[in-house]
Amino acid sequence: MKTCTLFDFMAEMKPWLDREYIRNAYIDAKGNFVLQFLDGTRNVYAINDCSKQQIKKILLDLQHRGIHTVEL
């Protein structure tokens, strides 16, 4: 698991959006943001400087980009 700020998370995620590399995204039971990739890799992020509403907005943006999102 990687702990990061929202800004750092968005910067890290940006290149993957262009390649359609993400299989799905969700928030796990602990509130961590999880990205699962087409190659089977899974990255877990503890984003420490934002609200649940901001995280849900990221999920909605991913959904609008055609990435499958799951709400737990």
HTML snippet that shows the backbone in 3Dmol.js (N, CA, C, O; Angstrom):
<script src="https://3Dmol.org/build/3Dmol-min.js"></script>
<div id="view" style="width:600px;height:400px;position:relative"></div>
<script>
const pdb = `
ATOM      1  N   MET A   1       0.848  -1.171   0.000  1.00  0.00           N
ATOM      2  CA  MET A   1       0.000   0.000   0.000  1.00  0.00           C
ATOM      3  C   MET A   1       0.890   1.231   0.000  1.00  0.00           C
ATOM      4  O   MET A   1       1.925   1.274   0.666  1.00  0.00           O
ATOM      5  N   LYS A   2       0.472   2.211  -0.749  1.00  0.00           N
ATOM      6  CA  LYS A   2       1.204   3.465  -0.847  1.00  0.00           C
ATOM      7  C   LYS A   2       0.359   4.573  -0.221  1.00  0.00           C
ATOM      8  O   LYS A   2      -0.823   4.711  -0.536  1.00  0.00           O
ATOM      9  N   THR A   3       0.966   5.357   0.662  1.00  0.00           N
ATOM     10  CA  THR A   3       0.301   6.512   1.245  1.00  0.00           C
ATOM     11  C   THR A   3       0.716   7.741   0.448  1.00  0.00           C
ATOM     12  O   THR A   3       1.902   7.958   0.201  1.00  0.00           O
ATOM     13  N   CYS A   4      -0.271   8.548   0.046  1.00  0.00           N
ATOM     14  CA  CYS A   4       0.051   9.703  -0.782  1.00  0.00           C
ATOM     15  C   CYS A   4      -1.016  10.785  -0.625  1.00  0.00           C
ATOM     16  O   CYS A   4      -2.067  10.569  -0.021  1.00  0.00           O
ATOM     17  N   THR A   5      -0.714  11.944  -1.183  1.00  0.00           N
ATOM     18  CA  THR A   5      -1.687  13.029  -1.222  1.00  0.00           C
ATOM     19  C   THR A   5      -2.557  12.851  -2.463  1.00  0.00           C
ATOM     20  O   THR A   5      -2.208  12.101  -3.375  1.00  0.00           O
ATOM     21  N   LEU A   6      -3.664  13.529  -2.488  1.00  0.00           N
ATOM     22  CA  LEU A   6      -4.550  13.463  -3.646  1.00  0.00           C
ATOM     23  C   LEU A   6      -3.823  13.945  -4.897  1.00  0.00           C
ATOM     24  O   LEU A   6      -3.961  13.345  -5.964  1.00  0.00           O
ATOM     25  N   PHE A   7      -3.058  15.013  -4.776  1.00  0.00           N
ATOM     26  CA  PHE A   7      -2.311  15.547  -5.916  1.00  0.00           C
ATOM     27  C   PHE A   7      -1.337  14.508  -6.468  1.00  0.00           C
ATOM     28  O   PHE A   7      -1.273  14.293  -7.678  1.00  0.00           O
ATOM     29  N   ASP A   8      -0.578  13.866  -5.577  1.00  0.00           N
ATOM     30  CA  ASP A   8       0.381  12.844  -6.009  1.00  0.00           C
ATOM     31  C   ASP A   8      -0.326  11.652  -6.649  1.00  0.00           C
ATOM     32  O   ASP A   8       0.148  11.107  -7.645  1.00  0.00           O
ATOM     33  N   PHE A   9      -1.450  11.253  -6.080  1.00  0.00           N
ATOM     34  CA  PHE A   9      -2.216  10.140  -6.636  1.00  0.00           C
ATOM     35  C   PHE A   9      -2.684  10.457  -8.051  1.00  0.00           C
ATOM     36  O   PHE A   9      -2.542   9.631  -8.953  1.00  0.00           O
ATOM     37  N   MET A  10      -3.239  11.648  -8.249  1.00  0.00           N
ATOM     38  CA  MET A  10      -3.735  12.021  -9.572  1.00  0.00           C
ATOM     39  C   MET A  10      -2.598  12.086 -10.586  1.00  0.00           C
ATOM     40  O   MET A  10      -2.768  11.685 -11.737  1.00  0.00           O
ATOM     41  N   ALA A  11      -1.440  12.590 -10.165  1.00  0.00           N
ATOM     42  CA  ALA A  11      -0.286  12.659 -11.069  1.00  0.00           C
ATOM     43  C   ALA A  11       0.192  11.261 -11.446  1.00  0.00           C
ATOM     44  O   ALA A  11       0.566  11.024 -12.595  1.00  0.00           O
ATOM     45  N   GLU A  12       0.185  10.345 -10.500  1.00  0.00           N
ATOM     46  CA  GLU A  12       0.627   8.976 -10.766  1.00  0.00           C
ATOM     47  C   GLU A  12      -0.360   8.233 -11.662  1.00  0.00           C
ATOM     48  O   GLU A  12       0.046   7.412 -12.484  1.00  0.00           O
ATOM     49  N   MET A  13      -1.627   8.510 -11.512  1.00  0.00           N
ATOM     50  CA  MET A  13      -2.656   7.801 -12.259  1.00  0.00           C
ATOM     51  C   MET A  13      -2.794   8.311 -13.700  1.00  0.00           C
ATOM     52  O   MET A  13      -3.228   7.559 -14.572  1.00  0.00           O
ATOM     53  N   LYS A  14      -2.441   9.548 -13.959  1.00  0.00           N
ATOM     54  CA  LYS A  14      -2.682  10.184 -15.257  1.00  0.00           C
ATOM     55  C   LYS A  14      -2.151   9.390 -16.461  1.00  0.00           C
ATOM     56  O   LYS A  14      -2.895   9.239 -17.430  1.00  0.00           O
ATOM     57  N   PRO A  15      -0.924   8.879 -16.461  1.00  0.00           N
ATOM     58  CA  PRO A  15      -0.444   8.140 -17.646  1.00  0.00           C
ATOM     59  C   PRO A  15      -1.259   6.878 -17.942  1.00  0.00           C
ATOM     60  O   PRO A  15      -1.402   6.501 -19.105  1.00  0.00           O
ATOM     61  N   TRP A  16      -1.776   6.241 -16.940  1.00  0.00           N
ATOM     62  CA  TRP A  16      -2.549   5.018 -17.140  1.00  0.00           C
ATOM     63  C   TRP A  16      -3.880   5.299 -17.824  1.00  0.00           C
ATOM     64  O   TRP A  16      -4.400   4.448 -18.545  1.00  0.00           O
ATOM     65  N   LEU A  17      -4.425   6.471 -17.607  1.00  0.00           N
ATOM     66  CA  LEU A  17      -5.712   6.807 -18.208  1.00  0.00           C
ATOM     67  C   LEU A  17      -5.609   6.888 -19.723  1.00  0.00           C
ATOM     68  O   LEU A  17      -6.555   6.539 -20.428  1.00  0.00           O
ATOM     69  N   ASP A  18      -4.476   7.344 -20.226  1.00  0.00           N
ATOM     70  CA  ASP A  18      -4.287   7.479 -21.661  1.00  0.00           C
ATOM     71  C   ASP A  18      -4.159   6.125 -22.357  1.00  0.00           C
ATOM     72  O   ASP A  18      -4.472   6.006 -23.542  1.00  0.00           O
ATOM     73  N   ARG A  19      -3.708   5.124 -21.644  1.00  0.00           N
ATOM     74  CA  ARG A  19      -3.468   3.811 -22.251  1.00  0.00           C
ATOM     75  C   ARG A  19      -4.593   2.817 -21.999  1.00  0.00           C
ATOM     76  O   ARG A  19      -4.528   1.673 -22.450  1.00  0.00           O
ATOM     77  N   GLU A  20      -5.612   3.245 -21.286  1.00  0.00           N
ATOM     78  CA  GLU A  20      -6.709   2.336 -20.932  1.00  0.00           C
ATOM     79  C   GLU A  20      -6.160   1.067 -20.293  1.00  0.00           C
ATOM     80  O   GLU A  20      -6.487  -0.046 -20.707  1.00  0.00           O
ATOM     81  N   TYR A  21      -5.348   1.246 -19.311  1.00  0.00           N
ATOM     82  CA  TYR A  21      -4.626   0.174 -18.647  1.00  0.00           C
ATOM     83  C   TYR A  21      -5.351  -0.345 -17.408  1.00  0.00           C
ATOM     84  O   TYR A  21      -5.040  -1.429 -16.916  1.00  0.00           O
ATOM     85  N   ILE A  22      -6.306   0.416 -16.907  1.00  0.00           N
ATOM     86  CA  ILE A  22      -6.983   0.069 -15.660  1.00  0.00           C
ATOM     87  C   ILE A  22      -8.190  -0.826 -15.939  1.00  0.00           C
ATOM     88  O   ILE A  22      -9.055  -0.483 -16.744  1.00  0.00           O
ATOM     89  N   ARG A  23      -8.238  -1.965 -15.273  1.00  0.00           N
ATOM     90  CA  ARG A  23      -9.388  -2.879 -15.402  1.00  0.00           C
ATOM     91  C   ARG A  23     -10.563  -2.367 -14.574  1.00  0.00           C
ATOM     92  O   ARG A  23     -11.681  -2.262 -15.080  1.00  0.00           O
ATOM     93  N   ASN A  24     -10.314  -2.046 -13.297  1.00  0.00           N
ATOM     94  CA  ASN A  24     -11.367  -1.485 -12.460  1.00  0.00           C
ATOM     95  C   ASN A  24     -10.770  -0.719 -11.293  1.00  0.00           C
ATOM     96  O   ASN A  24      -9.584  -0.830 -10.985  1.00  0.00           O
ATOM     97  N   ALA A  25     -11.626   0.057 -10.660  1.00  0.00           N
ATOM     98  CA  ALA A  25     -11.217   0.879  -9.525  1.00  0.00           C
ATOM     99  C   ALA A  25     -12.314   0.818  -8.476  1.00  0.00           C
ATOM    100  O   ALA A  25     -13.502   0.772  -8.796  1.00  0.00           O
ATOM    101  N   TYR A  26     -11.891   0.820  -7.213  1.00  0.00           N
ATOM    102  CA  TYR A  26     -12.878   0.808  -6.132  1.00  0.00           C
ATOM    103  C   TYR A  26     -12.246   1.272  -4.830  1.00  0.00           C
ATOM    104  O   TYR A  26     -11.026   1.390  -4.713  1.00  0.00           O
ATOM    105  N   ILE A  27     -13.100   1.531  -3.863  1.00  0.00           N
ATOM    106  CA  ILE A  27     -12.666   1.870  -2.511  1.00  0.00           C
ATOM    107  C   ILE A  27     -12.902   0.630  -1.667  1.00  0.00           C
ATOM    108  O   ILE A  27     -14.020   0.116  -1.615  1.00  0.00           O
ATOM    109  N   ASP A  28     -11.854   0.143  -1.002  1.00  0.00           N
ATOM    110  CA  ASP A  28     -12.003  -1.080  -0.204  1.00  0.00           C
ATOM    111  C   ASP A  28     -12.646  -0.784   1.150  1.00  0.00           C
ATOM    112  O   ASP A  28     -12.943   0.369   1.464  1.00  0.00           O
ATOM    113  N   ALA A  29     -12.856  -1.814   1.937  1.00  0.00           N
ATOM    114  CA  ALA A  29     -13.534  -1.688   3.233  1.00  0.00           C
ATOM    115  C   ALA A  29     -12.785  -0.780   4.209  1.00  0.00           C
ATOM    116  O   ALA A  29     -13.388  -0.243   5.138  1.00  0.00           O
ATOM    117  N   LYS A  30     -11.482  -0.604   4.007  1.00  0.00           N
ATOM    118  CA  LYS A  30     -10.681   0.258   4.883  1.00  0.00           C
ATOM    119  C   LYS A  30     -10.620   1.698   4.382  1.00  0.00           C
ATOM    120  O   LYS A  30      -9.988   2.546   5.012  1.00  0.00           O
ATOM    121  N   GLY A  31     -11.273   1.980   3.256  1.00  0.00           N
ATOM    122  CA  GLY A  31     -11.278   3.328   2.704  1.00  0.00           C
ATOM    123  C   GLY A  31     -10.123   3.618   1.767  1.00  0.00           C
ATOM    124  O   GLY A  31      -9.921   4.767   1.374  1.00  0.00           O
ATOM    125  N   ASN A  32      -9.361   2.599   1.401  1.00  0.00           N
ATOM    126  CA  ASN A  32      -8.244   2.774   0.474  1.00  0.00           C
ATOM    127  C   ASN A  32      -8.749   2.729  -0.962  1.00  0.00           C
ATOM    128  O   ASN A  32      -9.723   2.041  -1.268  1.00  0.00           O
ATOM    129  N   PHE A  33      -8.081   3.463  -1.831  1.00  0.00           N
ATOM    130  CA  PHE A  33      -8.416   3.475  -3.252  1.00  0.00           C
ATOM    131  C   PHE A  33      -7.628   2.366  -3.927  1.00  0.00           C
ATOM    132  O   PHE A  33      -6.403   2.321  -3.818  1.00  0.00           O
ATOM    133  N   VAL A  34      -8.315   1.475  -4.621  1.00  0.00           N
ATOM    134  CA  VAL A  34      -7.665   0.319  -5.240  1.00  0.00           C
ATOM    135  C   VAL A  34      -7.829   0.394  -6.755  1.00  0.00           C
ATOM    136  O   VAL A  34      -8.930   0.590  -7.270  1.00  0.00           O
ATOM    137  N   LEU A  35      -6.703   0.233  -7.458  1.00  0.00           N
ATOM    138  CA  LEU A  35      -6.709   0.134  -8.914  1.00  0.00           C
ATOM    139  C   LEU A  35      -6.267  -1.263  -9.297  1.00  0.00           C
ATOM    140  O   LEU A  35      -5.222  -1.732  -8.845  1.00  0.00           O
ATOM    141  N   GLN A  36      -7.053  -1.931 -10.125  1.00  0.00           N
ATOM    142  CA  GLN A  36      -6.666  -3.237 -10.659  1.00  0.00           C
ATOM    143  C   GLN A  36      -6.410  -3.052 -12.147  1.00  0.00           C
ATOM    144  O   GLN A  36      -7.217  -2.462 -12.867  1.00  0.00           O
ATOM    145  N   PHE A  37      -5.262  -3.572 -12.595  1.00  0.00           N
ATOM    146  CA  PHE A  37      -4.828  -3.368 -13.966  1.00  0.00           C
ATOM    147  C   PHE A  37      -5.068  -4.607 -14.814  1.00  0.00           C
ATOM    148  O   PHE A  37      -5.246  -5.707 -14.289  1.00  0.00           O
ATOM    149  N   LEU A  38      -5.070  -4.423 -16.114  1.00  0.00           N
ATOM    150  CA  LEU A  38      -5.325  -5.521 -17.046  1.00  0.00           C
ATOM    151  C   LEU A  38      -4.295  -6.638 -16.937  1.00  0.00           C
ATOM    152  O   LEU A  38      -4.602  -7.787 -17.252  1.00  0.00           O
ATOM    153  N   ASP A  39      -3.078  -6.323 -16.496  1.00  0.00           N
ATOM    154  CA  ASP A  39      -2.037  -7.357 -16.369  1.00  0.00           C
ATOM    155  C   ASP A  39      -2.116  -8.119 -15.050  1.00  0.00           C
ATOM    156  O   ASP A  39      -1.265  -8.964 -14.773  1.00  0.00           O
ATOM    157  N   GLY A  40      -3.137  -7.827 -14.227  1.00  0.00           N
ATOM    158  CA  GLY A  40      -3.314  -8.524 -12.960  1.00  0.00           C
ATOM    159  C   GLY A  40      -2.730  -7.806 -11.757  1.00  0.00           C
ATOM    160  O   GLY A  40      -2.976  -8.206 -10.619  1.00  0.00           O
ATOM    161  N   THR A  41      -1.965  -6.759 -11.989  1.00  0.00           N
ATOM    162  CA  THR A  41      -1.385  -5.977 -10.899  1.00  0.00           C
ATOM    163  C   THR A  41      -2.486  -5.215 -10.172  1.00  0.00           C
ATOM    164  O   THR A  41      -3.474  -4.789 -10.772  1.00  0.00           O
ATOM    165  N   ARG A  42      -2.292  -5.053  -8.863  1.00  0.00           N
ATOM    166  CA  ARG A  42      -3.250  -4.299  -8.048  1.00  0.00           C
ATOM    167  C   ARG A  42      -2.462  -3.322  -7.189  1.00  0.00           C
ATOM    168  O   ARG A  42      -1.562  -3.729  -6.454  1.00  0.00           O
ATOM    169  N   ASN A  43      -2.792  -2.037  -7.275  1.00  0.00           N
ATOM    170  CA  ASN A  43      -2.166  -1.011  -6.446  1.00  0.00           C
ATOM    171  C   ASN A  43      -3.196  -0.477  -5.460  1.00  0.00           C
ATOM    172  O   ASN A  43      -4.335  -0.189  -5.825  1.00  0.00           O
ATOM    173  N   VAL A  44      -2.775  -0.350  -4.205  1.00  0.00           N
ATOM    174  CA  VAL A  44      -3.649   0.147  -3.147  1.00  0.00           C
ATOM    175  C   VAL A  44      -3.062   1.457  -2.630  1.00  0.00           C
ATOM    176  O   VAL A  44      -1.873   1.531  -2.317  1.00  0.00           O
ATOM    177  N   TYR A  45      -3.896   2.482  -2.542  1.00  0.00           N
ATOM    178  CA  TYR A  45      -3.462   3.809  -2.122  1.00  0.00           C
ATOM    179  C   TYR A  45      -4.261   4.272  -0.909  1.00  0.00           C
ATOM    180  O   TYR A  45      -5.489   4.192  -0.892  1.00  0.00           O
ATOM    181  N   ALA A  46      -3.553   4.752   0.095  1.00  0.00           N
ATOM    182  CA  ALA A  46      -4.175   5.444   1.223  1.00  0.00           C
ATOM    183  C   ALA A  46      -3.980   6.931   0.948  1.00  0.00           C
ATOM    184  O   ALA A  46      -2.898   7.474   1.174  1.00  0.00           O
ATOM    185  N   ILE A  47      -5.020   7.578   0.466  1.00  0.00           N
ATOM    186  CA  ILE A  47      -4.934   9.000   0.123  1.00  0.00           C
ATOM    187  C   ILE A  47      -5.298   9.777   1.376  1.00  0.00           C
ATOM    188  O   ILE A  47      -6.424   9.694   1.868  1.00  0.00           O
ATOM    189  N   ASN A  48      -4.333  10.535   1.887  1.00  0.00           N
ATOM    190  CA  ASN A  48      -4.462  11.053   3.246  1.00  0.00           C
ATOM    191  C   ASN A  48      -4.900  12.503   3.381  1.00  0.00           C
ATOM    192  O   ASN A  48      -4.932  13.020   4.498  1.00  0.00           O
ATOM    193  N   ASP A  49      -5.233  13.170   2.304  1.00  0.00           N
ATOM    194  CA  ASP A  49      -5.563  14.590   2.446  1.00  0.00           C
ATOM    195  C   ASP A  49      -6.866  14.977   1.751  1.00  0.00           C
ATOM    196  O   ASP A  49      -7.006  16.102   1.272  1.00  0.00           O
ATOM    197  N   CYS A  50      -7.819  14.046   1.697  1.00  0.00           N
ATOM    198  CA  CYS A  50      -9.069  14.381   1.023  1.00  0.00           C
ATOM    199  C   CYS A  50     -10.246  13.660   1.677  1.00  0.00           C
ATOM    200  O   CYS A  50     -10.076  12.771   2.511  1.00  0.00           O
ATOM    201  N   SER A  51     -11.428  14.068   1.274  1.00  0.00           N
ATOM    202  CA  SER A  51     -12.652  13.506   1.849  1.00  0.00           C
ATOM    203  C   SER A  51     -13.151  12.329   1.014  1.00  0.00           C
ATOM    204  O   SER A  51     -12.687  12.097  -0.102  1.00  0.00           O
ATOM    205  N   LYS A  52     -14.106  11.592   1.581  1.00  0.00           N
ATOM    206  CA  LYS A  52     -14.735  10.495   0.838  1.00  0.00           C
ATOM    207  C   LYS A  52     -15.428  11.031  -0.410  1.00  0.00           C
ATOM    208  O   LYS A  52     -15.453  10.367  -1.447  1.00  0.00           O
ATOM    209  N   GLN A  53     -15.983  12.215  -0.309  1.00  0.00           N
ATOM    210  CA  GLN A  53     -16.665  12.823  -1.454  1.00  0.00           C
ATOM    211  C   GLN A  53     -15.687  13.055  -2.604  1.00  0.00           C
ATOM    212  O   GLN A  53     -16.032  12.825  -3.763  1.00  0.00           O
ATOM    213  N   GLN A  54     -14.482  13.505  -2.300  1.00  0.00           N
ATOM    214  CA  GLN A  54     -13.479  13.710  -3.341  1.00  0.00           C
ATOM    215  C   GLN A  54     -13.080  12.383  -3.984  1.00  0.00           C
ATOM    216  O   GLN A  54     -12.884  12.313  -5.197  1.00  0.00           O
ATOM    217  N   ILE A  55     -12.960  11.345  -3.182  1.00  0.00           N
ATOM    218  CA  ILE A  55     -12.614  10.022  -3.706  1.00  0.00           C
ATOM    219  C   ILE A  55     -13.734   9.514  -4.610  1.00  0.00           C
ATOM    220  O   ILE A  55     -13.468   8.952  -5.673  1.00  0.00           O
ATOM    221  N   LYS A  56     -14.978   9.707  -4.194  1.00  0.00           N
ATOM    222  CA  LYS A  56     -16.104   9.274  -5.022  1.00  0.00           C
ATOM    223  C   LYS A  56     -16.132  10.037  -6.346  1.00  0.00           C
ATOM    224  O   LYS A  56     -16.528   9.489  -7.374  1.00  0.00           O
ATOM    225  N   LYS A  57     -15.712  11.300  -6.317  1.00  0.00           N
ATOM    226  CA  LYS A  57     -15.645  12.089  -7.547  1.00  0.00           C
ATOM    227  C   LYS A  57     -14.605  11.501  -8.506  1.00  0.00           C
ATOM    228  O   LYS A  57     -14.817  11.491  -9.719  1.00  0.00           O
ATOM    229  N   ILE A  58     -13.492  11.017  -7.973  1.00  0.00           N
ATOM    230  CA  ILE A  58     -12.478  10.367  -8.806  1.00  0.00           C
ATOM    231  C   ILE A  58     -13.064   9.110  -9.441  1.00  0.00           C
ATOM    232  O   ILE A  58     -12.870   8.867 -10.632  1.00  0.00           O
ATOM    233  N   LEU A  59     -13.781   8.311  -8.652  1.00  0.00           N
ATOM    234  CA  LEU A  59     -14.418   7.106  -9.195  1.00  0.00           C
ATOM    235  C   LEU A  59     -15.399   7.463 -10.314  1.00  0.00           C
ATOM    236  O   LEU A  59     -15.445   6.783 -11.339  1.00  0.00           O
ATOM    237  N   LEU A  60     -16.167   8.507 -10.125  1.00  0.00           N
ATOM    238  CA  LEU A  60     -17.125   8.932 -11.140  1.00  0.00           C
ATOM    239  C   LEU A  60     -16.407   9.364 -12.416  1.00  0.00           C
ATOM    240  O   LEU A  60     -16.854   9.045 -13.518  1.00  0.00           O
ATOM    241  N   ASP A  61     -15.304  10.086 -12.275  1.00  0.00           N
ATOM    242  CA  ASP A  61     -14.515  10.499 -13.436  1.00  0.00           C
ATOM    243  C   ASP A  61     -13.979   9.278 -14.185  1.00  0.00           C
ATOM    244  O   ASP A  61     -14.016   9.235 -15.415  1.00  0.00           O
ATOM    245  N   LEU A  62     -13.483   8.293 -13.446  1.00  0.00           N
ATOM    246  CA  LEU A  62     -12.989   7.070 -14.083  1.00  0.00           C
ATOM    247  C   LEU A  62     -14.116   6.357 -14.828  1.00  0.00           C
ATOM    248  O   LEU A  62     -13.922   5.845 -15.931  1.00  0.00           O
ATOM    249  N   GLN A  63     -15.285   6.333 -14.213  1.00  0.00           N
ATOM    250  CA  GLN A  63     -16.440   5.695 -14.841  1.00  0.00           C
ATOM    251  C   GLN A  63     -16.786   6.391 -16.158  1.00  0.00           C
ATOM    252  O   GLN A  63     -17.108   5.730 -17.145  1.00  0.00           O
ATOM    253  N   HIS A  64     -16.721   7.719 -16.174  1.00  0.00           N
ATOM    254  CA  HIS A  64     -17.008   8.481 -17.394  1.00  0.00           C
ATOM    255  C   HIS A  64     -15.959   8.225 -18.468  1.00  0.00           C
ATOM    256  O   HIS A  64     -16.233   8.411 -19.654  1.00  0.00           O
ATOM    257  N   ARG A  65     -14.774   7.804 -18.074  1.00  0.00           N
ATOM    258  CA  ARG A  65     -13.713   7.468 -19.034  1.00  0.00           C
ATOM    259  C   ARG A  65     -13.827   6.023 -19.524  1.00  0.00           C
ATOM    260  O   ARG A  65     -12.995   5.566 -20.306  1.00  0.00           O
ATOM    261  N   GLY A  66     -14.844   5.314 -19.071  1.00  0.00           N
ATOM    262  CA  GLY A  66     -15.062   3.946 -19.513  1.00  0.00           C
ATOM    263  C   GLY A  66     -14.402   2.882 -18.660  1.00  0.00           C
ATOM    264  O   GLY A  66     -14.362   1.712 -19.042  1.00  0.00           O
ATOM    265  N   ILE A  67     -13.881   3.280 -17.500  1.00  0.00           N
ATOM    266  CA  ILE A  67     -13.237   2.334 -16.588  1.00  0.00           C
ATOM    267  C   ILE A  67     -14.283   1.816 -15.612  1.00  0.00           C
ATOM    268  O   ILE A  67     -15.025   2.596 -15.014  1.00  0.00           O
ATOM    269  N   HIS A  68     -14.338   0.517 -15.455  1.00  0.00           N
ATOM    270  CA  HIS A  68     -15.305  -0.102 -14.549  1.00  0.00           C
ATOM    271  C   HIS A  68     -14.980   0.288 -13.107  1.00  0.00           C
ATOM    272  O   HIS A  68     -13.840   0.145 -12.665  1.00  0.00           O
ATOM    273  N   THR A  69     -15.970   0.774 -12.385  1.00  0.00           N
ATOM    274  CA  THR A  69     -15.788   1.117 -10.977  1.00  0.00           C
ATOM    275  C   THR A  69     -16.765   0.310 -10.138  1.00  0.00           C
ATOM    276  O   THR A  69     -17.849  -0.056 -10.593  1.00  0.00           O
ATOM    277  N   VAL A  70     -16.362   0.042  -8.916  1.00  0.00           N
ATOM    278  CA  VAL A  70     -17.173  -0.741  -7.993  1.00  0.00           C
ATOM    279  C   VAL A  70     -17.297   0.045  -6.700  1.00  0.00           C
ATOM    280  O   VAL A  70     -16.292   0.513  -6.165  1.00  0.00           O
ATOM    281  N   GLU A  71     -18.501   0.198  -6.192  1.00  0.00           N
ATOM    282  CA  GLU A  71     -18.689   0.837  -4.888  1.00  0.00           C
ATOM    283  C   GLU A  71     -18.997  -0.236  -3.874  1.00  0.00           C
ATOM    284  O   GLU A  71     -19.973  -0.973  -4.018  1.00  0.00           O
ATOM    285  N   LEU A  72     -18.168  -0.332  -2.840  1.00  0.00           N
ATOM    286  CA  LEU A  72     -18.375  -1.312  -1.776  1.00  0.00           C
ATOM    287  C   LEU A  72     -19.093  -0.677  -0.613  1.00  0.00           C
ATOM    288  O   LEU A  72     -19.360  -1.345   0.386  1.00  0.00           O
TER     289      LEU A  72
END
`;
const viewer = $3Dmol.createViewer("view");
viewer.addModel(pdb, "pdb");
viewer.setStyle({}, {cartoon: {color: "spectrum"}});
viewer.zoomTo();
viewer.render();
</script>
